[in-house]
Amino acid sequence: MTDLTVVTHNGNFHADDVFSIAVLKHVYPSFNLVRTRDKALMDSADIVIDVGGQYDPDAGRFDHHQRGGAGERENGIPYSSFGLVWQKYGLALCDNNQAVADRVDAGLVSTIDAIDCGHVEGVQQGISLSQTISMYNPTWEESPEFDKCFDEAVEFASRMLTRFIASASGSVNAKAIVAKAIESAEDPRVIVLEKYTPWKKTVHILSSEALYMVYPSHSGQWILQTVPIEPGSFEDRKSLPKAWAGLSDEDFQAKTGLDDAVFCHNGLFIAGTKSFESTMKLAEVALAE
């Protein structure tokens, strides 16, 4: 059992209070959650979320509804309770990696803050994560079991938070790996990755010379892939040879002279063989075209 008591408001809930409690579930092994607006219960609580009219992180108070709010980011997006809680606990949840914590804030926390505070300029259209959380509230046709629905929403938010942190960590780590591969490339036009790593954004930021990426696929093949002129574009800096288009197995082997050649996509942006050495030979031929 634990003596830690956390209070948030009862009734209808939103993404900011749900995700705030999800953060605390990652931080503390257990705590007593009370959903209420009773001032006496709030005053005696260890942590108060999204209610109470006070922001004092040292005292465990994380509300943003008071006059003047609780501050805003440099880009003008105000903090909701989620953003305030993330400021205190987010870095530790990301293993003290500030780049990861910042990425989660930019991709998840600030969007929920913006929607909750009515600062929706720049937020993408379509159903949002905030709306998804809101749909956990009971409808007018259902039994008003708000606390039960809140717990279900927190469970969902907790899983989402875990995945956002993992995704942000993966992106930050990938950037470092790709940057090192660019720096150590024998030929700046061909960048070799020891394992598949998301590379497009980093390559476009750090290398104007890179034409091809070489990496092992999950299927065991070695892949030669073109670098697009910009992320998301279907136009490449240098396409693969036209004579390879759509070839596979024996046909591709006959055309390249490589007995382990596997395929070349008709779009001339990706090809593969069964070995690193053969894929590097494909790259050599493609560069010479």
Sequence and secondary structure as in RCSB ss.txt:
>XXXX:A:sequence
MTDLTVVTHNGNFHADDVFSIAVLKHVYPSFNLVRTRDKALMDSADIVIDVGGQYDPDAGRFDHHQRGGAGEREN
GIPYSSFGLVWQKYGLALCDNNQAVADRVDAGLVSTIDAIDCGHVEGVQQGISLSQTISMYNPTWEESPEFDKCF
DEAVEFASRMLTRFIASASGSVNAKAIVAKAIESAEDPRVIVLEKYTPWKKTVHILSSEALYMVYPSHSGQWILQ
TVPIEPGSFEDRKSLPKAWAGLSDEDFQAKTGLDDAVFCHNGLFIAGTKSFESTMKLAEVALAE
>XXXX:A:secstr
    EEEE  SS  HHHHHHHHHHHHHSS  EEEE   HHHHHH SEEES SS EEGGGTEE   STTTT B TT
S B  HHHHHHHHHHHHHTTT HHHHHHHIIIIIHHHHHHHTT  TT  SS  HHHHHHTTS  TTS   HHHHH
HHHHHHHHHHHHHHHHHHHHHHHHHHHHHHHHHH SBTTEEE SS    HHHHHHH SS  EEEEE TTS EEEE
E BSSTT S BSS   GGGTT BHHHHHHHHT TTEEEE TTSSEEEESSHHHHHHHHHHHHH 
